[in-house]
Amino acid sequence: MHNVALKMIDDAIADLEFEQPNCEPFKIDNDQKAEWALAKIREEQAEAMRIINVCKSMIMHYEEQMKKAEEDLEKKTAYLKSQLEQYFDSVEKRRTKTQEVYKLPSGILRRKYPSPQFNRDDEKLVKWLKDRQMNEYIKVKETADWASLKKTIQVVGNKAVDEDGEIVEGIAVVDRPPVFEVEV
């Protein structure tokens, strides 16, 4: 009986035309209308949650499909990329300090040589610079002026060496392997 009454109120509200100038807007003025409004809100929330849950489920499904597609791409192209890298090693290519390039009509084979990564200990590095009165490489907040200092040091093995051949304390040099790319 309760659901029948709510259905009747729901139908009556749906039939109201709020745009008509002589029509009074719907007003909650008793417990039954308040109960109807609460039930309507609950219905709308349930429907919205249903749609949200379906969407979340589809998002998870699509994310799984994307991950699988990426894995499949890697599996399907890894052999060909390795064969291209072997071919790349056998041909004359254009060399620069940071990369080697071999151009083909439909793509580019490239091996990049990234600059080494410098893991710095700023406290040791600042102390080292102060001891040598190299204040031009020290910023006001007493960190090394890495951009300027880096231009003056050289890498010897896994050590950073200054212009005089002295090992710079506070810097660990970590070589990074070259990266091979295929551009299509």
Sequence and secondary structure as in RCSB ss.txt:
>XXXX:A:sequence
MHNVALKMIDDAIADLEFEQPNCEPFKIDNDQKAEWALAKIREEQAEAMRIINVCKSMIMHYEEQMKKAEEDLEK
KTAYLKSQLEQYFDSVEKRRTKTQEVYKLPSGILRRKYPSPQFNRDDEKLVKWLKDRQMNEYIKVKETADWASLK
KTIQVVGNKAVDEDGEIVEGIAVVDRPPVFEVEV
>XXXX:A:secstr
 HHHHHHHHHHHHHH  TTSTTS      SHHHHHHHHHHHHHHHHHHHHHHHHHHHHHHHHHHHHHHHHHHHHH
HHHHHHHHHHHHHHHS  EE SSEEEEEETTEEEEEE    EEEE HHHHHHHHHHTT GGGB TTS B HHHHH
HH EEETTEEE TTS B TTEEEE    EEEEE 
